[in-house]
């Protein structure tokens, strides 16, 4: 096998090593950014909790806000139906 001291990665088994390395490194950077964002979100939840807000309810609100109106209406209708069936409301 030839010495690869040029820093370039050769094609191995039809895979372009340089291109693969580029994808992997980009994904690694994005994963680092994602971890930093998750830490920031955790801090915001902790701040909200310290100010008396219920974090579980906030998470539910966030989930509902991601839904379109039709999906949200369906979830709320089914929730009410299930609660009535269980004698909860």
Order of alpha helices (4+ residues) and beta strands (2+ residues): beta-beta-alpha-alpha-alpha
